[in-house]
Amino acid sequence: MPEPAGRETRYIPTLAAAALAALLCAAAPARAYHPITPTMTDRTVVLDGRHLTIDEIADIARRGAKVAIRPDALRRSADAYGLLLEAAREDVPVYWFNRGSGAGRQTQIFSGDPTSADNRKLISERELALFRRGAFAGLGPEAQDEASVRAMLVVRANTMTYEAASPALTQMLVDLLNDRVTPVVESRGTVGEGDLAQLMNVAATMVGAGDAYYRGVRMPAAEALRRAGLKPLAPFGADDSALESSNAWFTGRAALMVYDAREALFWSDLALAIDLDAMNSSITPLTAPVRQNRPFKWANWDAARVLDMLKGSYLFQLDEQRIIQDPESLRASSIRQGSAWQSWAALRDDLLLQINSSDHNPAVKVGASPADSWELATPQVRQFFVKGGPLSHGEHGFVLSNANWDPFPVENDVEAFTIALANMDAAVSQRILRFTSTFFTVIPPLPPDPARAEDYGLTRASDFDVAALMQDIAAAQIPVSPEGNALVGNVEDLEAQTNLAEHHARRVVDDTFDLLAEDLLTGTYWLDMRKLQDDHRTFGEAPTAVWNAFRRVVPFRDNASLQPTSTVEAMARAFIASHPAEGFYGTPVREDH
């Protein structure tokens, strides 16, 4: 795993750095911090490095669920730690331990037994200095969302079960989560080849350097640890490598984005069903023969799902005013939504692999032998074989340099999903705008009441708002340009831009919720219009449930009960946020989809 250029000599004197940090803090504008609301402190998620889910990350990061690590997973990490120490004792060259890292990869840090008196003192002092230095790593602004930092911590705690970390380091990750000691983390400074800066910020908190939040209140990290009843970590071995060599900052935030995107996709299906009812649409594009002619699994799954939502709707009865074919945005929405689901599922699956495996360099593989595969028996690779001895409790294995910190294919999946979601949003925005034309609606909307002109805007989306949202979505979905810069003495020459890719995806997901709120305003308005046409009309169980629930919050053409400070768009967005889509239509997305 790489580290910043010249890391061995870049140490900033503590007093000067502290004065500089204070000056920068004084000059920086205040930003609001968003602590979590811990509603699940009575729940414990047991980590084993293999089965952590995206839902569990959200429960821990956002709702304060506790964590514990299974004994066998702790043992796996402890065995890797022992093998690392034994490798040094046997004079096996180990990247980022008895050898340097990055441009200093050929520099010998120490030789022989790391637990000898002289080596123990050298390693302990060096590790502590590296951890303290983490208080000055990264580039602002600071991350203001506690949940995003906690998501990073839980991902690293889970993957740490594969790494050669001291047991105390692994336990400190658990303690930070369970006691809500949340490091102050800079949002920038990673280029995607391992989130070094952000995990160095975590390292600083572990040893009581810099600042941290204790249960949402900012204070010196040493004080936060004291209030939590925690002793500062005394790192040893290659603990700085074990902690920092990971993409956990990207992975944790991507997990929260994927969690939220699933809800946006659920709501997009509900909104489409409402819009089809609202437009008095032809449902032929959703029917089985049409799906059989073009058997894309996810597109057809979504079409069948929306069709099922409409069961019982007046759309299945003859209507003289129903046109034979809707605008393409209504006909093709299930295809684009199914395609977004497909891309989301690919991202979900690869993300689950990422959060349940090791992206660390070097790879420490306990139990591996030269006889396991032909390349391990070659002289070049065999030099990294550890025979086993007292520090590894007799266990043998390999310690191998690698590029597992490269975050592909997950980064590709994030960008692909962002594009798929934006293409879905283009259909959503266009079908909203089609409701402005009587060529499609056949009947005109009710005219505004001249005495209460404001009520017209309370029940339908604004064309300008829809267009503005799509402008933002179109800008955010542009992929990040591939880039290679020869950094760290020309050793690290590829960058993945994961920070930017996740930021763009998050922006499109958030905009999608806003767009769906606009869609909800228009769709429910036109449900009322169709009901005024014919009071006997029905819309299907799920659209009717959404319509009735929403009308209790935003009455049709009646703003008497609305708070003066509330905009109808904000109320629609809050309604979506507070009403999970599965509460209206509960068919889940299967893992095999």
N, C-alpha and C positions, 0 to 999 in steps of 0.2 A: 504493500500500500504506500502511496507517495506521501510525502509531507512537504510543507512549504520550503522553498529554496533557502539554503543557508540556515536551516533551523538550528543547527548546533551553535551558531554564533549570533543569532538574531535576538538574543535576550534583551529586553528593555529593563533598565534598572527600575526596581520596584517603586521608589519614591517619585522618580520622574514620570513613570507611567501612570501612577496614581494621580499626580497633579494634572497630567494631560487628560486623563479620563474625566476628572472633575470639571476641567475647563470645557470639554466637549459636551458633557451633560448639561452644564449651565447654559451653553449656547444653543442646544438642541430644543426644538419646540416639544412641549409635553404631548404625549400620545396616550390615549385611553387604553388601559389594560383590561382584558376580558377574562376574568377568572371563570372556572367551571362552576357548575351547580352540582355538588356531589350527592346525587340521589340514590346511588347504588353502593354505598359503603358497606352494606351488609352482605354483599356478594363477593366471592373470591374466584378469580379465573386462574386455573392451574396451567402454567406454561410447561411445555415439554420440547419445544423446538420443532414440532411436527404438525400440530393441529390448531394453532392459533387462527382464529377467523377474523374477518373484517368487522363483523358485528361486535366481537369481543374487544377489538381495539377501540371501537367507538364507546363501548361501555366503560372501559378503563380510562380512556383519554378524556371523555366528556362528562361521564357520570360518576367518576370516582370509585369504580369497582376496584377492589384490592387484587393483588397478584401474589402467587406463590409459584415455586418451581419444583417440579417433580424430583424426587431424590435421584432417580436414574439419570435424569437430564443434568442435574448438578454433578453427578459422578462423571458423566461424559466430559464436561468441561474441566473438572479437576484432573482427570486422566490426561487431557490435552495439555494442561498446565504443567503437570509432572513431566510429560514427554519433552516439552519445551526446555525445562530446566536441565533435564538429562542430556538433551542434544548439545547444549553448551558445555556441559561437563565432559562430553565425548569429543569436544572440539568440532562438532558439525557446524558449518557456517549457517547462521539463521538470520535472515533479513529482518531488520528492525528489532534486533535483540543483541546478540554479540557482534553483529555488523550494523552499520548505520542504515539510513533509509534515504530514498530519493537519490539526490546527487552524491550522498555519502554512503551509498550501498556497499562500497568496497572498504570502507573504513572500519577497522576493528575496534570495538568499544571496550571489550575485555576478553580474556581467555580463561579457560578452565571452569572450575566449579563455581556457579553463580552464588552458591550459599556459603562459600568460604568467607571468612571475616572481612577481608579487604574488598572482595567483590560485592558482598552484601551491602557494605557501606556505600560503595561507588554507585551501585544500581539504585539503592533506596534514595540517595540524595538526587541522583539524576532524574528518576521518575517523579519525585516530589516537585522538582523544579519545572519539569515539563507540564505537570498537571497545573501548577500555579500559573504558568504562562498562558494557560487557556483563557484566563480572564480578559486577555487583550486580543483574542483571535476574532476574526470575522469582520464583516462590514455591515454597518447599520442600514436601515433602522432596525431596532430591536423587534423581535417577534412579539406581538401583543396578544396573541391567542394562546392561553394556557394549554388548551387541548392539543394544539399542534406540537408543542414541546413534549407533552406527556405521550403523545402518539409515537414520537421518536424514541422516548425512553422505553416504552413497552416493546417496540420492535427490536431494539437493541438488547433488552433483557431476554427476549425469546431466542434471538440468534446467538446470544452470548453462550448458550448451552453447547455450542460447537467450538468455541474459541478457547485459546490457552490463556484464560484470565485467572488471576488469583481469586479464590473463593470470596474474599472480602470485596473485591470489585463487583462481582455478580450480585452479592448481597446488597451492596450500596445502591445499585440500580433498583432493586426491589424496594428498598427502604425509601428512596426518593419518591417513588410512586405512591406507596402506601401511606406515607406521612405528609404528602403533598408539599414537598420541598421541590419547587420547580425552578430550574436554572434560568437566569437571564440569558437569552440566546439571540445572537445577531441573525437577521434574516438572510443576509447575503454573505458572500465570501467563499461559497462552494461553487465549483465549475462542473460538478457532476461526476468526478472521478473519486468518489468518496467524500462524504460531508465532514471533512476534517475540522473546519472552523466551528461548526455547531456542536460537534461532539467534544471538541476541546473546551468549549464553554461549559459543557456538562462536567468535564474533568475538573475544571476550576472549582465548581460548587462542591464537588466531592471532597476536596481538601480544604474547603472553607475560604477560598479566594474569590474575589469579585462579589457580585450581588446575586441574590436569588429571591424568589417569592415563597413565603411560608403561608400556606392556605390563602393565597391571593394577595398578601401584603408584602411589599418589597422591603428588603433589609439586607445587610451584609450577609453573605452566605454562611459565615461562621456563626452568626446569630441564628439564622434559620436552622442550621444543624443543631445548635444548642436547644432551641425551643422544641425541636422534634425528638430530642433525647438521643441524637446520633453523634458518634465520635467521627472526626474527620478521617478520611481514608488514608492509610499508609501504603501507597502503591508499591508493587514490587514486580520483578520479572519483566515482562514486556506489556505491562498494563496499559500504557499509553497507546501502544499499537492495538491491543485487544479492544479497547474502547473506541478509538477513533477511526479505525480502518473499516468503514461501513457506509452505506448509503441510507442509513436509518432516518435522517431528516427528510429526505425525499420520499422514502417508502411510507413513513408514518403519515405524512400529509396526503400522499396519494391514496392511502387507505381510507382516510376520512372523506376525500373527494369522491371516491368510488361508492362509499356508503351513501352519501348525499345524492349522487347521480342516479342511483337505483330508485330513490323516491321520485326524482324528477321524471324518470322514465315511466314509473307507475302512473304518475299524474298525467303524463302526456297521453297515455292510453285512455284514461277517463275523459280527458278534455276532447279527444277525438270523437268518442262516442257521443258526448254532449253536442259537439258541433254538427255531427251528422243528423242528429235529431233536430237541431236548431235550423239547419238549412233545408229540411224536408228532402233529404238526399236519397239518391238511389243507392241501395246497398249491394248491387251486383258485384262491385270490385272485391267484396269480402267473401263471396260465396265459394263453396268447395270446388266446382269446376274451374273457376278462375285460378284458384290456388294450385290445383293439380296440373294446370298447363305450365306453371313456372315454379317448381318445387324447391324454392329456397327455404330452408328450415326455419330460420328466425323470422323472415318476412311473413311467411304463412302462419307461423305460431302467433304473431301479433295480430294478423287479420282475423284469425279464428277467435282470439281473445276479445277483440273489440266487437266482433259479431255476437259473441255470447253476452257481452254487456248489454247489447241492444235487444236481446230476446224479449218479446212482449211489447216492443215499440210499435207505434202506428206506422213506422216505415215499411212494415211487412204487409200493410193493407194498401189496396188501390187508392190512388189519389190523382184526380184529373189535373191538378196543378203541379204535380211532381215532374221535373224535367228528366229526360232520359240519361243525361250524363252531367255530372258535377264538374266544377273546375278541377284541374289536375291536382291542386294542393289538397283537396279533399279526397280525391281518388287515390293519390299516391302516398298519403300520410302514413298508412300502415306499413308500406314498404320501407319508407325512410325511418320510421320508428323501430321496425323490426331490425333494420340494419344497424341502428344505434344500439339496440339491445345486443346484437351479435358482437359488435365492437366492445361494448361494455363487458360482456362475458369473457372475451379473450383477455381483456385487461385484468379482470377479476382473477382468472385462473393463473395467469403469470404472476400477479401480485401475491397470490397465496403461496406460490413457490418461493418468491423472493423473501417473504416474511417468515418462512419456515425452512430456511437453509442458510448457509454461510456465504457472505460476500467478502470475506476477510482475506487479507494477504499478510503473512504466509498462511497456507493451508496446513493445519496440523492434523494428521490422520493416524490416530492410535490403532494399532493392530495390523496396519498395512505391511506387507512383506515383499521383498524382491521377486518372489515367485508368483505374486498375484497377477502380474501382466508383464509382457516382454520388455517394455521400456523401463520398468522399475529395476530390472536386472542389469541394465547397461551401466558402464562405469560412470557416465556423466550423472545419471539420476541417483545411482546407488550411494554417491557421496553424501546425500541428504538423508540416508537411512540411519535411524537411531536404534542401536542394538538393544538398549534397555538396561537399567541399572537401579541403584537405590532411590534416585530422585523420581523415577517413573514407576516405582514399585514393580520393577521387572517388565513393564510393558514396553514393546517395541513399536516402531512406526516410522513415518516419514514427515518431514517438515519442508514444504515445497513453496517456492515463490510462484506467484500467479497474477492474473489480471481479473480475478473474480469480482473486484470492485466495480468493473465496468457495468453500468446499470441497464444495458440492453439485454433482453428485448422489452423490458417493462417500459422504458422511456419511449420506444417506438409505439407501444400500445397506448400510452397516454396521449400522444399526439394523434394517433389514428382515431381514438375515441373522441377527442376534441373536434376533429373534422366531421366525424359522423354525427355528433350532436348538433353541430352548426348546420349541417345539411338538413337535419330534422327540423331545426328551428326555422329554417327558411320556409318550409312547408307550413309550419304553425303560423308564422307571421302572415303569409299570403292568404291562408284560409280566413284569418281574422279580417283582413282587408276586403275579402270577397263579400262579406256581409254588408258592405256599403253600397252594393249594386243590386238594384231590383231585377237585373237580368238573371241573377242567380237566386235571389230570395223570393222573387215573383211579387211579393207584397212589400209595401214600404214600411219603414219603422213608424212608430207613433211619433207625431210631431211634438216638440217640446212645449211644455206649458209656458206661455208668455209671462205668467205671473210668477213662475218658479223655474226659470230657465236653467238653474243649476242642477235640477234633478235629471236632466238629460245626460249630463256627463257622469252621473253617479251610477249608471247602469250599463254603459258600453265603453269599450276601449277607445282610447284616443289614437287616431291614425299616426299622429306625430310621435307618440310614445312607442308605438310598435316599430316604426321606422328607426327611431333612435336606438332602441334595443338591438335591432338587427345590425346597425352600423357598428356597435360595440362588439357584437358577436363576430361579425365578419373580420374585424381587426384582430381579435384575440385568437381566432382559429388558424391564423397564418403560422405554419410550422417554423420552428427555430432553425436557422441556417446551420448546417453541419459545420463544425469548426475544429481545427487542430492548431494549438499553439505550443511551441516547444518550451515547456516550463521546467523548473527544477533542474537546471543544468542539462536541458534537452532530453531528460529521461522520461518525463510525463508529457506526451505530445498529442493526446486526444482529450477533448472535453465533451461532455454529454449534455450540458445545459439543462439538467433535470430541474433545477430551481425555476427556470423560466417556463419549461414545459408544464410543470404542475401549476404554476401561477396562471398560465393561460387557460388550462383546463378548469381550474377553480372559477375563474372569471366567467367562462362560458356556462358552467353549471349554475352559478348564481344568476346570470342573466336569463337562463332558461326558466328558472322559477319565476322571475319577474314577467317573462313573456307568457308563461302559462297562467299567471294571474290576470293578465290582459285578456287572454283567451277565455278564461272563466267568466269575466265580466260580459264579454260579448255573447258567449254561448248561452249563459243562463238568461240573458236579456231576450234572446230569440226563442228560448223555450217558452217564456211568458208570451211572446208574440204568437207562437204556434198554438198555445193554449187559448189565447183570445180568439184565434180563428175558429177553433173547434174545441170546446171544453171536454169532449170525450177522448181526446188524444192521450196516449200513454207514451212513455219514453224509455221503458226498460228499467229494471230495478236499480242498477248502479247509477245511471244518470239522474234518475228521480231522487235518489237518496242524496246525491251531491247538491242538486238544485234546491231541495227542501232545506238542507242544512245551511247552505249559503244564503238563502233568502231570510233565514232567521238572523243573519248578521248584516246583510245588505238588502233591505226590502226593495221590491220592484217600484221604481219611480216614487220613492218616499224616503226623504232624508231627515225626517223629523227626529228620528231616534239616534242619528249619527252625531258623534262628538265633533264639534267645530274644527278641532285640530287634526282630525283624521281625513286622509284622502281615500277615496274609494279604492285606488290602486294599492295603497298600503294595507287596507282592510282585506282585500282579496289575497294579497301576498301572505298576510298573517293567517288567514283562513287555511291556506295550503300548508303553511308551516305547522299549524296546530291540529291538522286533520290528516293523519296518515292515509294514503290512498287505499291501502289494503283494508281499511275499515269500511270502505264502500264496495270494494270488489276484492275478495280475499284470496284469489288464486295466486299462489307464489310462483316465483321463477325457480324451476328445478335446477339442481346442480348439473344435470346432464344436458341442460340447454345452455 
